[in-house]
């Protein structure tokens, strides 16, 4: 039915169609599924590419079909958004572009569910570029890091000045000397613990044994009888004291009779005078002569 040239041309057309549909299928575009096209203007498409997914509440409702310059404003780029035909885009919706950690981006549609009016296919919506985590870190963290590094630098400078101070050197020398003294004290303590402590413990053991023996001896003493003897001795002392205070006995009279005391004092004085006179005039009392002569 077909000539050889016709068959070749038909095969070429079928191959081109298969190539076209296969290429779009690999990009995620289903040519056989109906869809609506919307447009968004943006000034930075870093991370975006054809077939970048479009999400609503985390659900994939389409993809970017094409990216091209805006001929009216070269600083803008136009995104062609391919959305499912059963999705109606409310008026006032916005497209936010988010960049992930690996540098890839996706488009998230923010829709107002309270709207009852919808955009028609081919309308243009606002696109907003959100800073990536890297950009936020650069904007927020880097200034703080710079301030922190400046403070660390000042602290290191101050620390260097402190370490270079002669006071630190003297302090370290003092600490070293103290450490040596502690080491010497520890050695001496070890010697004491090994030599003197056992001897001291032996003395303590002997003292404890003596105390124990003394305690045993004390237990054998009849304290009641001893106290009775002490009480009897105290009674005897009290009786003797009472007798000394009375005048009905010789000792009592000797201690308590004032007249007897005066007489004894007078007698003592006279005896003293007699002894003095005897020393001064012995011839008055002793008569002695070789020839038997007596002085008068």
C-alpha positions in Angstrom: 0.0 0.0 0.0 2.9 2.4 0.7 5.9 2.9 -1.3 9.3 2.4 0.3 9.8 6.1 0.7 6.4 6.4 2.4 7.2 3.7 4.9 10.5 5.4 5.7 8.7 8.7 6.2 6.0 7.2 8.4 8.5 5.4 10.5 10.4 8.7 11.0 7.3 10.5 12.1 6.4 7.8 14.6 10.0 7.8 16.0 9.9 11.5 16.4 6.6 11.4 18.2 7.8 8.6 20.5 11.0 10.6 21.1 8.9 13.8 21.9 6.5 12.0 24.2 9.4 10.0 25.9 11.5 13.1 26.5 8.6 14.9 28.1 7.7 11.8 30.1 11.2 11.7 31.5 10.8 15.4 32.5 7.6 14.5 34.3 5.3 16.0 31.7 2.4 13.8 30.8 1.3 14.9 27.3 -1.8 12.8 27.4 -3.1 14.2 30.7 -5.0 17.5 30.5 -3.5 20.4 32.4 -3.7 24.2 32.9 -0.9 26.7 32.4 -0.2 29.7 34.6 2.7 32.1 34.7 4.8 33.6 37.5 7.4 36.3 37.4 10.6 36.1 39.4 14.0 37.7 39.4 16.1 34.7 40.5 15.7 31.1 39.4 18.7 29.6 41.1 18.0 25.9 41.7 14.9 25.9 39.5 14.7 23.9 36.3 12.2 22.5 33.9 10.2 19.8 35.7 10.8 21.3 39.1 7.8 20.2 41.3 5.0 22.5 42.4 3.5 21.7 45.8 0.4 22.7 47.6 0.4 21.7 51.3 3.1 19.2 50.5 1.2 17.6 47.6 2.6 17.6 44.1 0.0 19.2 41.8 2.2 20.1 38.8 5.7 21.2 37.6 7.5 24.0 35.9 7.0 23.5 32.2 9.4 26.2 30.9 11.6 29.1 32.1 12.2 32.1 29.8 13.2 35.8 30.0 10.5 38.5 30.1 11.0 40.5 26.9 9.3 43.5 28.5 11.6 43.5 31.6 14.9 41.7 31.1 15.6 41.6 34.9 12.6 39.2 35.3 12.1 35.6 34.3 8.8 34.0 33.6 8.0 30.6 35.0 5.4 28.5 33.1 3.5 26.5 35.7 1.9 23.3 34.5 -0.9 22.4 37.0 -3.4 19.6 37.0 -6.6 20.4 35.2 -8.8 19.5 38.2 -7.0 22.1 40.4 -8.5 25.5 40.5 -6.1 28.3 41.5 -7.8 30.8 43.8 -7.2 34.5 43.2 -4.5 36.1 45.3 -2.4 32.9 45.3 1.4 33.3 45.6 4.3 31.1 44.5 7.2 30.8 47.0 10.5 29.3 45.8 12.4 27.4 48.5 16.0 26.2 48.1 17.0 22.9 49.9 20.3 22.1 51.4 21.6 20.4 48.3 20.9 23.5 46.2 17.8 22.1 44.6 14.6 24.2 44.7 10.9 23.7 44.6 7.8 25.9 44.3 5.2 26.0 47.0 1.8 27.6 46.2 0.2 29.6 49.0 -3.5 29.7 48.4 -6.3 31.5 50.2 -9.0 28.9 50.9 -11.5 31.7 51.7 -11.4 33.0 48.2 -14.4 32.0 45.9 -12.9 33.5 42.8 -10.4 31.6 40.7 -7.7 32.5 38.2 -8.1 31.6 34.6 -5.5 29.5 32.8 -2.8 31.8 31.4 -3.1 34.3 34.3 0.1 35.5 36.1 0.7 35.2 39.8 3.3 36.7 42.1 6.4 34.6 42.8 8.6 35.3 45.9 12.0 33.9 46.5 12.7 32.7 50.1 16.2 32.7 51.4 17.8 29.3 51.7 19.1 27.9 54.9 22.6 28.7 53.7 21.6 32.3 53.0 19.9 32.6 56.3 22.9 31.2 58.1 25.1 33.6 56.1 22.9 36.6 57.0 22.2 35.7 60.7 25.1 33.6 61.9 28.1 35.1 60.2 27.7 38.6 61.8 27.5 36.8 65.2 30.5 34.7 64.4 32.5 37.9 63.5 31.5 39.5 66.8 32.4 36.3 68.6 35.7 36.0 66.9 36.6 39.6 67.8 35.8 38.8 71.4 37.8 35.6 71.3 40.7 37.6 69.8 40.6 40.1 72.6 40.4 37.4 75.2 43.4 35.6 73.7 45.3 38.9 73.7 44.4 39.5 77.4 45.3 35.9 78.2 48.7 36.3 76.5 49.4 39.4 78.5 48.5 37.6 81.7 50.7 34.6 80.8 53.6 37.0 80.0 53.2 38.7 83.4 56.1 38.0 85.9 53.4 37.4 88.6 52.3 34.3 86.8 55.9 33.0 86.7 56.4 33.6 90.4 53.0 32.0 91.1 54.0 28.9 89.1 57.4 28.7 90.9 55.5 29.0 94.2 53.2 26.2 93.1 56.2 24.1 92.2 57.8 24.7 95.5 54.6 23.9 97.3 54.3 20.7 95.3 57.8 19.6 96.3 57.1 20.4 100.0 53.9 18.4 99.8 55.8 15.5 98.3 58.4 15.7 101.1 55.7 15.9 103.7 54.0 12.9 102.2 57.3 10.9 102.3 57.9 11.8 105.9 54.3 10.9 106.7 54.9 7.5 105.1 58.0 7.0 107.2 56.0 7.9 110.4 53.2 5.6 109.4 55.7 2.7 108.8 58.0 3.2 111.9 56.5 5.4 114.6 52.8 4.5 114.2 53.2 0.7 115.0 55.2 1.6 118.2 52.6 4.2 119.2 49.8 1.7 118.6 51.7 -0.8 120.8 51.9 1.8 123.6 48.2 2.5 123.2 47.5 -1.3 123.4 49.6 -1.5 126.6 47.8 1.5 128.0 44.5 -0.1 127.1 45.5 -3.3 128.8 46.6 -1.4 131.9 43.4 0.5 132.0 41.5 -2.8 131.6 43.5 -4.3 134.5 42.9 -1.2 136.6 39.2 -1.3 135.8 39.2 -5.0 136.9 40.9 -4.1 140.2 38.4 -1.3 140.7 35.6 -3.7 140.2 37.0 -5.8 143.1 37.1 -2.9 145.5 34.1 -2.8 148.0 33.3 0.8 147.5 30.4 0.6 150.0 32.7 -0.6 152.8 35.3 2.0 151.8 32.8 4.7 152.0 31.6 3.5 155.4 35.2 3.6 156.6 35.5 7.1 155.2 32.3 8.2 156.9 33.6 6.7 160.2 36.8 8.6 159.8 35.0 11.8 159.2 32.8 11.2 162.3 36.0 10.6 164.3 37.5 13.8 163.0 34.3 15.7 163.7 34.2 14.3 167.3 37.9 15.3 167.9 37.2 18.7 166.5 34.2 19.1 168.8 36.3 18.1 171.8 39.0 20.6 170.8 36.3 23.3 170.7 35.1 22.4 174.3 36.7 23.4 177.6 36.0 20.1 179.4 39.4 18.5 178.4 43.1 19.5 178.5 43.5 20.2 174.8 40.3 22.1 174.7 41.4 24.2 177.7 44.8 24.7 176.0 43.2 25.9 172.8 40.3 27.8 174.2 41.3 29.2 177.6 42.6 32.8 177.1 43.9 33.1 180.7 46.0 30.0 180.3 47.4 31.4 177.0 48.3 34.7 178.7 49.9 32.8 181.6 51.9 30.7 179.2 53.0 33.8 177.3 54.0 35.6 180.5 55.9 32.5 181.7 57.7 32.4 178.4 58.6 36.0 178.6 60.0 35.6 182.1 61.9 32.6 181.1 63.4 34.6 178.3 64.3 37.4 180.6 65.9 34.9 183.0 68.0 33.4 180.3 69.1 36.8 179.2 70.1 37.8 182.7 71.8 34.4 183.2 73.9 35.1 180.1 74.8 38.6 181.2 75.4 37.9 185.0 76.2 34.2 185.4 78.0 34.8 188.7 74.7 35.6 190.3 73.6 32.1 189.8 76.8 30.0 189.7 79.4 30.4 192.6 82.8 29.0 191.8 86.3 29.8 193.1 89.6 28.1 193.1 90.4 29.1 196.7 86.9 28.6 198.0 86.1 32.3 198.0 82.6 33.3 197.5 81.7 36.6 196.0 78.8 38.4 197.5 
